[in-house]
Every structure is written in C-alpha cells, then in structure tokens.
Amino acid sequence: MLSSINVFAQQDVQISQHIFNSIFINPAYTGYKEDLYVHSYYRSQWVGLPGAPQSFSIAADGALKSANIGLGAMITSDRIGAQSSLSGYVNYAYRIRLDEIEASHLAFGLGVGVQQLGIDGSKLNAMQGGDAAVPVTAQNTILPDANLGIFYSTPTHFIGVSATNLLARYIKTNTVNVFTPIPQPHVYLTAGALLDVNPGMKLKPVFLLKDDFKSPTVLDLNAIFIFDRGLSLGAFYRSSIKLYPKSNIQTSVFNQNAFGGIVELFITPSMRMGYSYDHTMNALGAYNYGSHELSIGFYINSSRSNDPGQRCFKF
C-alpha cells in the first residue's frame, strides 16, 4: 500500500473534462476562446473510499483585442488523505496568427505561481509512537512553480504539448516533511480533430498522454458528439500504458484503467455545464462508487456570436 501511495501521489490532479478547457493542463491555451471566460470544476474521485481525492479549480482567461496576447489566472485545491495542496498561477500566452483569415494560431504559454503544500499529522497513524518522521500536527510549506506550453490550432484540428511543476521539486527546503506531496514535473501531449458527421452534428476525437517519468504513463481516449443546439455527449477510456521501461515501479502497477461518459449542455448562450462519470475497471472499482466531476463555465462581455452551437464547435 505504501508503494502505491508513493507512486500515485506524484501525479497531477486528475481531470476528465480537459476536452472542454485545456487551460488546466496547458498555459498556451490561455485566450484561445478569445472572450472573457470563467470556468470551474469540482471532482470527487473514488466516492465512498476513505481519504479519496477531491479537487476544485477555477480559472479565468481572455484575449486582448489590440494584441495577440492571452491572459489568465487559475486556482486549484486538491486533497487526498492527509495530504493537501493549494496552488495559484498567472498565465501569459502569445498567439501568432498563421493565415490571413486568422483561423490558425500557434501559441506559446507560460504560467507562474506558488503552491502551498500541506500534511495533516492528525490523520496519520504511526506504527510506532514517537517517530520523529511522522508529524502530529498540520504542516505547510509554500514553493514557487512554473508551467510551460505550446498550442497549435485550426478550425478542424489542434495539438498541444506542455510541462507542469517545473520548479517546486527543485526549490523544496529541508523543512519539508517526508510525507508532504512535492509536485513532480509532468509532460502532457494532446491532440484532437473536429469531424463533420452531418450539418447539425460533429465528432470530436481527442487523446491525452500524461507522464511524470516515475509513475505509469496515462493515456486518455475521448470521443464527443457535438450537436448544434449546444449539447455534447461522449465517452472516454483511460489506461496506464508501458510506454518505456521504468525500473522504479512494479510491473503490476501498470494495470490501471477506467472508462466513463461525459455530457455538456449550454443552459443559456453564455452559460454551460458539464458532468462526467468515471468507473474504475481494476480491483479498486469494487470498493468505491466511481468518480464524479461537475463543471460550469460563463462567457462574460462576449463580443462574439451568442450561438451556443458555434461555441461547442471549438476546441
């Protein structure tokens, strides 16, 4: 059990609805929607399992009208067992227009911020009393951090690559407790397309590859049907894969997979909601009631079309 905790505690916050807003994994996405957009999500993972992960995030971003610049900010809270983290980032993206009709863009993004990392010693049960390595009270530390990303998009396809948690691991102090979750560098590769099915429906296949060089590599495969009335329905499959040898973990750890469904609906032209459900397919699935994720987004002071169908037909 300790081996498993050490492995998976290194992973970034899991999010199933990254297909609706990639700002949570790539700072270069900042300003992509061009309108001022506020998006938040809450995720409760492995419901019914004591100490299961719970995360919340809110982000706001937009593009300056007078320049190819995207600006945004994001706050994320994550808790698993006795461990917790609270992070805040400010994002900057420079967007290069690649054609005369301004339909294709190449963006470079940078996110800088801080992370408050904590451990609640009252939730730990030491096997031997008086162990100085096990805290008995709550402890917190604050570390600076940075994220980088590149995002290329056209009206029909996109590809993005990003790296997160680039500083915290290397700036940690000697006062950080051994149980405090120090963020590990992660690399994300994602790509997708928008395919015509009929005049009122499109198909959006998306994949996401995530790796932290120590835990199993994770592959997400998504397929979303988008309808012109502002409704999207889809499904996804998530699996750990052995992309390359990792001698520090056991072979059996790679056998992790899940599947689920996603729905998105525009309640009004400027307000959308999303819900997703994950079901774990390994032995852990017998001890919880799945993972639930709810998101909500608002377009503010929109200068673009208020047609929710047109907003759905974007990445």
N, C-alpha and C positions, 0 to 999 in steps of 0.2 A: 504493500500500500504506500509506503514512504517513497519507493522508487517511482510509482505512478504520479504521486503528487509533485515530486520534483520535476518530472518531465512536463506535465501539462500546465504547471504554474508559470512556465516560461512563455506560454502562448499569449498573444494579444487577445483582447476581448473578442469573443465570437459574435458575429452579426450575420443574419441570414438575408437581410433586406439591403445589402450593399448595392444591389442592382438598381435601386431607386435613387441612391445618392452616394456616389463614390468618395465624397469628401472625407468620410470616416476612415478610409484606407489610403487616400492619395491627395496630398495638398494641391497638386496640379489641377484637380477638378474644380477648385475654388473659382467661382464666377462662371462656370460652364452654363448654368441656366440663365445667366445674364440678369434676370430680375433679382430683386432682393428676396431671398428665400430663407425661411426658418424651418428647420427640420429637427425633430426629436424622436427618440425611440426608447422603449423600455423592454428589457429581455429578462425573463425568468427561466433559467436553464435547469433541466432535470428536476421538475417540480415534485415535491414530496421527499426529496433526498436531503437530509440534514446538512446544512452548510453549503448547499448547492449555489453555483454562481448566479449573481444578479447584477445587472448593469443598466445604466441610464446615461444617455448622452443628448446634448442639444447643440446644434450648430446653426450659424447664420452666415450667409455669404451673398455676394453680388459682384457685378462688374461695373467699373467706372465707364460712363458714357463717352468721356473725352479721351480715353486711352485704353489700350489692350491690357488692362490690369484687373485682376480679380482679388478681392479682399474678403477675409472671413475670420471667424473665431469659433472655437469648439471647446466644450467642457464635457468630460466623461468621468463617470463614477463607476467603479467595479468592486465587487466584494465576493470572496469565495472563502468560506470557513472563517478562520481568524484573520485572514489577510484582506487588505483593502487598498485601494488606490484612488486618487482624485487628481485628474490632470486637466490642464488648460493650455490651449495653443492659439496663436495668432497666425493665420495663413496669408501668404502672398503668392500670387500666380501671375506670370507674364505670358500672355496669349498672343501668338503670332498667327496672323491670318494668311492662309496659303493660296487663296484664289480671289478673283475679282468680285465674286458674289458673296464672299465672306461666309462660305458654308463649311470650309475645312479649317481646323485650328490645330496648332501644336503649342502646348502649354508646358511651362516649367514651373514647379511649385516648391515652396519652402514653408515649413511650419516650425515655429519656435515657441517654447513654453516651459512649463515646470510640471513636475509630478510630485504629489505628496503620497508617500508610501507608508503604510501602517501595518502593525500587527497587534492584535488584542490578546494579551497574555492570559486574560481571564478565561478565554475559550480554548486554551491548550491544557492538555492533561499529561504532565510529565510522568514517565515511567518510574523515575527516581527523584524523590524530593531533594531540593537544594541544588539542582543542576543549574549552574550559572548561565548556560547557553539558552535556557528556556525562560523567556520573560514572564513576569507575573502581573504586569500592568500593561496598559496601552502605550505603544511606542510609535513615533512618526519621524520621518525624515523627508526633506524636500530636495529634489535634484533637478537641475536644468535638463532639457532634452530638445531634440530636433528631428524633423521628418523631411524627406525629400521625395519628389515625384516628377514624372513626365506623363503627359496625357495627350494623345492624338485622336482627333475625332472628325468624322464627316457625317452627313445626314444618314448614312446607311451602315457605318461600322465604326468601331473605336478599339484602341489598345492603350493600356496604361501599365506603367511599372513604378513601384515606389518602395521606399525603405523607411522604416519607422524605428523609434527608440535608439537613435544613433549615438546619444551622448550619455544617458543616465548610467549605463553599465560601467562606463569608464571613469565617471566622476564620483562614484559612491565613496563614502567616507568610512573610516574604521568604526564609527559609531553605529553603523547599520547592523541590525541583528541578523543572524544567520537565517531566521525564518521570514524576514521581510522580503516581499516579492520584488526583486530587482528586475526591471524590464529588460528583455533581451532584444537585440536587433532582429527585425523581421523584414522579409522581402516579399512583395506582392506582385504578381503578374496577372493581369486580367484583360480580357478581350471579348467583344461581342458584335453582333450584327442585328440589323433591323430588316426583316424579310417580308415582302408583300404576300399575303395569303388571299385576300380579296379586298375590294375597295373599302370595306369597313373594318378590316382586321389585319393585324400584323403579328409576326412571330419574332420574339427577341431571345435568341440563344446567347448565353453568357457563361464563360468559365472563369474561375478564380483559382490561382495556385498560390499557396502561402507556405513559407518556410522560415524557420528560425535557426537552422543549421544544427540543432541539437535534438528537437522533438521530431516526430513523424511529419513529413510533408503532407499538407492537406489540399485536396482538390475538390472544388465545388463545381457542379454542373447544373445549370439552370435553364429552363425553357419557359417563357412567359408569352401568353397570347394577350394581345392588346386590342381592345375594341374602341371604336371611335366615340363612344358615349362616356369615356372616362373610366372604364372598368378593365382591370387586368387580372388574369387568372393564370397560375403556373405551378410548377413543381420543381424540386431540386433534389439532387443526390450528392452527399458529401462523404468522402472517404479519405483515409490516410493511405498514402502510397509510398513505396520504397523507390524514390527517385534516384537515390545514390546511397552507398553504404554509410551507415552511421554506427560506429563501433561502440558508442557510449550507451546505447539502449538495446533492450532485449528484442528479439525478432517478433515475439508475440504482441508487443506494444503496437505494432503496425496495424493490427486487426481492429480498426475503429471505423465505423461508418454509420450514416444516418440518412433518412430521407424525409421529405416534408412537402407542404403545399404553401403557396403564397397567394394573397388576394390584395388588390389595391383598388380604391374607389375614390373618385373625386366627388365629395359631398356637395361642394359648390365649385364654380370655376377657379377659385383661389384657395381652396382647402381640400386636401387629400388625406386619406387614412389608409394604412396598410396593416395586414396581420399575417403572421406566418406561424406554422407549427412544425416542429422537428420531432421525429421519433428515432431514438437510438436503436440500432439493429443488433448490437452486441449484448453481452450478458447484463450490462448496466441497465438496459431498457426494461428489465423485469422489476427494477427497484424504484422507478420513477414514473411520472405521468407526462413525460415529454417536455419539450421546451416551447415556450410561448413568447412571441415577440410582437409588440404593438408599436406602430409609428404614426406620426401625424406631421403634416407639413403645411405651411402657409406661404403664399406668394403675396408680397406687400408692395404697394405702389407700382403695380405692374405697368410696363409700357408696351407689352407685347399682347398678342391675341389672348382673349379670355376663353378661348375654346379649349375645354379640358382634353379633348381628343388630340389636339396638336401638342399639348404638354405631355401627354402619355407617349406620343410618338417621338420621344427624345431619350437619350441615354441618361 
